């Protein structure tokens, strides 16, 4: 599977496994889109667990957090499917969400 890496910035946390990001595609081309964190599943937003997962993620990577997005495809809804490594961190968002108990591996 081919993977692509891009500098990216958090715009908004949608839920525990979906982030709206500003992705720098290079050559002064940017794209604002939803990114679905691959390989994990967080509880749905109407539940208390889903709201806790979103809050945890929003505190871990607040708006304007920069890092590297690694992507390999789009999901069935057209969202970028990948994982995000915040600047200064050694752990991807997927790993952090699972280790914190706010998501499970798929």
Short mmCIF file of the C-alpha atoms (twelve columns), coordinates in Angstrom:
data_MODEL
# 
_entry.id   MODEL 
# 
loop_
_atom_site.group_PDB 
_atom_site.id 
_atom_site.type_symbol 
_atom_site.label_atom_id 
_atom_site.label_alt_id 
_atom_site.label_comp_id 
_atom_site.label_asym_id 
_atom_site.label_seq_id 
_atom_site.Cartn_x 
_atom_site.Cartn_y 
_atom_site.Cartn_z 
_atom_site.pdbx_PDB_model_num 
ATOM 1   C CA . UNK A 1   0.000   0.000  0.000  1 
ATOM 2   C CA . UNK A 2   1.413   3.368  -1.044 1 
ATOM 3   C CA . UNK A 3   1.444   6.015  1.674  1 
ATOM 4   C CA . UNK A 4   1.727   9.759  1.292  1 
ATOM 5   C CA . UNK A 5   2.851   12.234 3.953  1 
ATOM 6   C CA . UNK A 6   1.873   15.883 4.166  1 
ATOM 7   C CA . UNK A 7   2.291   18.711 6.658  1 
ATOM 8   C CA . UNK A 8   -1.140  19.353 8.187  1 
ATOM 9   C CA . UNK A 9   -2.829  21.593 10.749 1 
ATOM 10  C CA . UNK A 10  -5.854  20.800 12.923 1 
ATOM 11  C CA . UNK A 11  -8.882  22.994 12.138 1 
ATOM 12  C CA . UNK A 12  -11.539 21.195 14.218 1 
ATOM 13  C CA . UNK A 13  -12.157 17.952 16.069 1 
ATOM 14  C CA . UNK A 14  -15.322 16.375 14.694 1 
ATOM 15  C CA . UNK A 15  -15.387 13.287 16.930 1 
ATOM 16  C CA . UNK A 16  -12.993 10.784 18.484 1 
ATOM 17  C CA . UNK A 17  -11.771 9.458  15.146 1 
ATOM 18  C CA . UNK A 18  -12.426 12.287 12.661 1 
ATOM 19  C CA . UNK A 19  -10.507 15.558 12.379 1 
ATOM 20  C CA . UNK A 20  -10.970 18.485 10.016 1 
ATOM 21  C CA . UNK A 21  -7.532  19.486 8.756  1 
ATOM 22  C CA . UNK A 22  -5.739  21.947 6.511  1 
ATOM 23  C CA . UNK A 23  -3.357  19.805 4.457  1 
ATOM 24  C CA . UNK A 24  -0.367  21.286 2.624  1 
ATOM 25  C CA . UNK A 25  -0.139  19.362 -0.668 1 
ATOM 26  C CA . UNK A 26  2.927   21.301 -1.801 1 
ATOM 27  C CA . UNK A 27  3.516   23.910 -4.491 1 
ATOM 28  C CA . UNK A 28  1.264   26.372 -2.601 1 
ATOM 29  C CA . UNK A 29  -1.703  24.000 -2.889 1 
ATOM 30  C CA . UNK A 30  -3.747  23.452 0.274  1 
ATOM 31  C CA . UNK A 31  -6.827  21.377 0.984  1 
ATOM 32  C CA . UNK A 32  -9.241  21.607 3.904  1 
ATOM 33  C CA . UNK A 33  -10.937 18.268 4.482  1 
ATOM 34  C CA . UNK A 34  -12.075 15.690 7.015  1 
ATOM 35  C CA . UNK A 35  -9.564  13.017 7.966  1 
ATOM 36  C CA . UNK A 36  -10.770 9.695  9.353  1 
ATOM 37  C CA . UNK A 37  -8.105  8.162  11.609 1 
ATOM 38  C CA . UNK A 38  -7.365  4.774  10.097 1 
ATOM 39  C CA . UNK A 39  -7.291  1.564  12.091 1 
ATOM 40  C CA . UNK A 40  -9.371  2.772  15.049 1 
ATOM 41  C CA . UNK A 41  -12.979 3.222  16.006 1 
ATOM 42  C CA . UNK A 42  -14.144 5.657  18.700 1 
ATOM 43  C CA . UNK A 43  -17.623 5.658  20.271 1 
ATOM 44  C CA . UNK A 44  -20.332 7.614  18.473 1 
ATOM 45  C CA . UNK A 45  -21.006 11.232 19.493 1 
ATOM 46  C CA . UNK A 46  -24.535 10.800 20.933 1 
ATOM 47  C CA . UNK A 47  -23.033 8.672  23.738 1 
ATOM 48  C CA . UNK A 48  -21.204 9.905  26.847 1 
ATOM 49  C CA . UNK A 49  -18.175 7.849  25.760 1 
ATOM 50  C CA . UNK A 50  -18.208 9.503  22.330 1 
ATOM 51  C CA . UNK A 51  -18.301 12.967 23.852 1 
ATOM 52  C CA . UNK A 52  -15.449 12.023 26.218 1 
ATOM 53  C CA . UNK A 53  -13.389 10.741 23.264 1 
ATOM 54  C CA . UNK A 54  -13.937 13.984 21.334 1 
ATOM 55  C CA . UNK A 55  -13.032 16.099 24.382 1 
ATOM 56  C CA . UNK A 56  -9.876  14.066 25.011 1 
ATOM 57  C CA . UNK A 57  -8.773  14.416 21.382 1 
ATOM 58  C CA . UNK A 58  -9.566  18.158 21.350 1 
ATOM 59  C CA . UNK A 59  -7.376  18.630 24.420 1 
ATOM 60  C CA . UNK A 60  -4.569  16.460 23.017 1 
ATOM 61  C CA . UNK A 61  -4.491  18.196 19.616 1 
ATOM 62  C CA . UNK A 62  -6.163  21.593 19.969 1 
ATOM 63  C CA . UNK A 63  -6.995  23.787 16.970 1 
ATOM 64  C CA . UNK A 64  -3.853  24.926 15.117 1 
ATOM 65  C CA . UNK A 65  -1.796  21.888 16.175 1 
ATOM 66  C CA . UNK A 66  0.670   21.131 13.392 1 
ATOM 67  C CA . UNK A 67  2.125   17.788 12.426 1 
ATOM 68  C CA . UNK A 68  2.430   15.196 9.691  1 
ATOM 69  C CA . UNK A 69  -0.526  13.402 8.114  1 
ATOM 70  C CA . UNK A 70  0.182   9.975  6.624  1 
ATOM 71  C CA . UNK A 71  -2.551  8.909  4.221  1 
ATOM 72  C CA . UNK A 72  -3.107  5.923  1.989  1 
ATOM 73  C CA . UNK A 73  -6.642  6.236  0.606  1 
ATOM 74  C CA . UNK A 74  -10.138 7.652  0.939  1 
ATOM 75  C CA . UNK A 75  -12.905 5.996  2.923  1 
ATOM 76  C CA . UNK A 76  -16.361 5.154  1.573  1 
ATOM 77  C CA . UNK A 77  -17.579 8.689  2.462  1 
ATOM 78  C CA . UNK A 78  -14.744 10.407 0.583  1 
ATOM 79  C CA . UNK A 79  -12.785 11.376 3.699  1 
ATOM 80  C CA . UNK A 80  -9.013  11.110 3.741  1 
ATOM 81  C CA . UNK A 81  -8.064  7.916  5.589  1 
ATOM 82  C CA . UNK A 82  -4.828  8.206  7.516  1 
ATOM 83  C CA . UNK A 83  -3.116  9.006  10.798 1 
ATOM 84  C CA . UNK A 84  -1.676  12.190 12.278 1 
ATOM 85  C CA . UNK A 85  1.599   12.629 14.154 1 
ATOM 86  C CA . UNK A 86  1.603   15.963 16.012 1 
ATOM 87  C CA . UNK A 87  4.872   17.921 15.976 1 
ATOM 88  C CA . UNK A 88  6.997   16.981 18.976 1 
ATOM 89  C CA . UNK A 89  5.164   13.701 19.599 1 
ATOM 90  C CA . UNK A 90  6.403   10.160 19.104 1 
ATOM 91  C CA . UNK A 91  2.884   8.711  18.995 1 
ATOM 92  C CA . UNK A 92  0.216   8.965  16.310 1 
ATOM 93  C CA . UNK A 93  -3.313  10.002 17.161 1 
ATOM 94  C CA . UNK A 94  -4.531  6.448  16.540 1 
ATOM 95  C CA . UNK A 95  -2.056  5.048  19.075 1 
ATOM 96  C CA . UNK A 96  -2.907  7.738  21.650 1 
ATOM 97  C CA . UNK A 97  -6.656  7.217  21.313 1 
ATOM 98  C CA . UNK A 98  -6.317  3.439  21.780 1 
ATOM 99  C CA . UNK A 99  -3.846  3.652  24.683 1 
ATOM 100 C CA . UNK A 100 -6.079  6.207  26.449 1 
ATOM 101 C CA . UNK A 101 -9.070  3.866  26.174 1 
ATOM 102 C CA . UNK A 102 -11.067 6.248  23.973 1 
ATOM 103 C CA . UNK A 103 -10.915 4.031  20.866 1 
ATOM 104 C CA . UNK A 104 -10.353 0.432  19.828 1 
ATOM 105 C CA . UNK A 105 -8.325  -1.059 16.982 1 
ATOM 106 C CA . UNK A 106 -10.303 -2.206 13.952 1 
# 
